[in-house]
């Protein structure tokens, strides 16, 4: 909330706070904390619009809204960047980056769920990346590894390229991690929490029968196929290093200047190609 204030961005977007909260709560059925008013809508109007004597982060500590509960708080955050609430695309992406930077500390993130008139609508979820082992049922794993899910993540990365290249690079690496984790989990492969991105990919290609060393030399153009698969591993290694040096999720000095959108395009393009390739191979093998 402090960072949003510094950026001069209201959590209620283009709405006043009464109208914004009315999208999530029935304020007319909630009690007032001011004896002059009967409902929550009255005291919020009095202290945030009329007198303006409550702090900008008042809602966080108001027990009526239960924002200390993860599910409710994530829903609240998603609403702050809903296309109806906030229409400026650049502001949405900037706030999304701020939110995810802080949520990452507790292994949560906000991701695109669907589109409304071409604009993303978001949902909060656990972040299954890096050294975190995914714990899901087989059905949920298949749901995640759908064409629709992968394409939505690719759209989200592409939307961030121009304005938030660092966010795009971070998302590119995370997409490959999610794909690899989920494929291995569905195939009942035990995942070591110390595996890095390259180890994850190596195990994934192995269980998809894509490991270069497992291709029979008698197969036509076998050496070419091996080279392509080795190149995929090299590409992902470079993607991981790129993210570690320049991507989101790492502390930067105040004078830091990130990579250009063209570098983000390289990362997003590479990750998108590999993600689709792994997904399609997984579906064929399954």
Secondary structure, DSSP 8 states (H G I E B T S, - for coil): -HHHHHTT--TTTTS-HHHHHHTTS-GGGSB-SSTT-SBHHHHHIIIIIIS--S-TTHHHH-GGG-TTSHHHHHHHHHHHT-TTT---HHHHHHHHHHHHHHHGGGTEEEEEEEEETTEEEEEEEE---TT------HHHHHHHTSHHHHHHHHHHHHHHTTT-HHHHHHHHHHHHHHHHHHHHHHTT----TT--HHHHHHHHHHHTT--GGGS-TTSTTHHHHHHHHHHHHHHHHHHHHHHHHHSTTS---TT-----HHHHHHHHHHHHHHHHHHHHHHHHH-
